[in-house]
Amino acid sequence: MAEIKIESSVENKLLKRTEIRYTVSFKNSPTPKRESIRDMLAKNTGSKIDLVIVDRNLQGTGVHSLKGYAKIYKDRESAMLYEPDYELYRNNLKTKEEKA
């Protein structure tokens, strides 16, 4: 089972978000997916999962932990305004529409 530890949390009032640096440890289990990391962050911070944007996860070779950076927005409109489309697609906040 993966465990998350929040290393630092910085309030960015201008962009209406909290920027979080964290470490995820996962012994004897596969690397957690972005969606499960979003879920763990939402539970630990008491926010909604659709306001959490996992920006990056960095894992060293042969190490059973990763370091990451995420942003938790105050509201969905701010996330849609400030985040690039590819981050919204990665975090399932926006879906690609099929071309007919």
C-alpha positions as CSV (number, residue, x, y, z in Angstrom):
1,M,0.0,0.0,0.0
2,A,1.3,3.4,-0.9
3,E,1.8,6.1,1.7
4,I,2.0,9.8,1.0
5,K,3.9,12.4,3.0
6,I,3.4,16.1,2.3
7,E,6.9,17.8,2.4
8,S,5.8,21.4,1.9
9,S,2.6,23.4,1.2
10,V,2.6,27.0,-0.1
11,E,-0.4,29.1,-0.6
12,N,-0.5,31.0,-3.9
13,K,-3.3,33.6,-3.4
14,L,-2.8,35.2,-6.8
15,L,-3.6,32.0,-8.7
16,K,-6.1,30.7,-6.1
17,R,-4.3,27.5,-5.3
18,T,-2.1,25.6,-2.9
19,E,1.2,24.2,-4.2
20,I,2.3,20.9,-2.6
21,R,5.5,19.0,-2.7
22,Y,5.2,15.4,-1.6
23,T,6.8,12.0,-1.3
24,V,5.0,8.7,-2.0
25,S,6.5,5.4,-0.6
26,F,5.3,2.1,-2.0
27,K,7.1,-1.0,-0.8
28,N,6.2,-4.3,-2.4
29,S,3.6,-2.7,-4.7
30,P,3.7,-1.2,-8.2
31,T,4.2,2.5,-8.8
32,P,0.9,4.3,-8.0
33,K,-1.0,5.8,-10.9
34,R,-1.7,9.6,-11.1
35,E,-5.3,9.0,-10.2
36,S,-4.5,7.2,-7.0
37,I,-2.0,10.0,-6.0
38,R,-4.8,12.6,-6.7
39,D,-7.1,10.6,-4.4
40,M,-4.5,10.3,-1.6
41,L,-3.8,14.1,-1.8
42,A,-7.5,14.9,-1.7
43,K,-8.0,12.8,1.4
44,N,-5.0,14.2,3.2
45,T,-5.8,17.8,2.5
46,G,-9.6,17.6,2.8
47,S,-10.3,18.9,-0.7
48,K,-12.3,17.6,-3.7
49,I,-10.5,15.3,-6.1
50,D,-11.5,17.3,-9.1
51,L,-9.6,20.3,-7.7
52,V,-6.3,18.4,-7.5
53,I,-3.8,18.6,-10.4
54,V,-0.8,16.3,-10.2
55,D,1.9,18.1,-12.1
56,R,4.9,15.8,-12.0
57,N,6.2,12.7,-10.4
58,L,9.9,11.9,-10.4
59,Q,11.1,8.4,-9.5
60,G,14.7,7.2,-9.3
61,T,15.9,3.9,-10.7
62,G,15.4,1.0,-8.3
63,V,13.8,3.2,-5.6
64,H,10.4,2.4,-4.0
65,S,9.4,6.1,-3.6
66,L,8.8,9.1,-5.8
67,K,8.8,12.8,-5.3
68,G,6.1,14.9,-6.8
69,Y,4.5,18.3,-7.2
70,A,0.8,19.0,-7.2
71,K,-1.6,22.0,-7.2
72,I,-4.9,22.2,-5.4
73,Y,-7.2,24.9,-6.6
74,K,-9.9,26.7,-4.6
75,D,-12.5,26.2,-7.4
76,R,-12.8,24.4,-10.8
77,E,-13.0,27.7,-12.8
78,S,-9.5,28.7,-11.6
79,A,-8.1,25.3,-12.6
80,M,-9.6,25.6,-16.0
81,L,-8.3,29.1,-16.4
82,Y,-4.7,28.7,-15.3
83,E,-3.8,25.1,-16.2
84,P,-2.7,24.2,-19.7
85,D,-5.0,21.8,-21.6
86,Y,-2.5,18.8,-21.5
87,E,-2.5,19.0,-17.7
88,L,-6.3,19.0,-17.6
89,Y,-6.4,15.9,-20.0
90,R,-3.8,14.1,-17.8
91,N,-5.8,14.7,-14.6
92,N,-9.2,13.8,-16.3
93,L,-10.7,17.3,-15.8
94,K,-11.1,17.7,-19.5
95,T,-11.8,15.1,-22.2
96,K,-10.7,15.1,-25.8
97,E,-13.7,15.2,-28.2
98,E,-13.7,12.8,-31.1
99,K,-13.5,14.4,-34.6
100,A,-16.3,13.3,-36.9
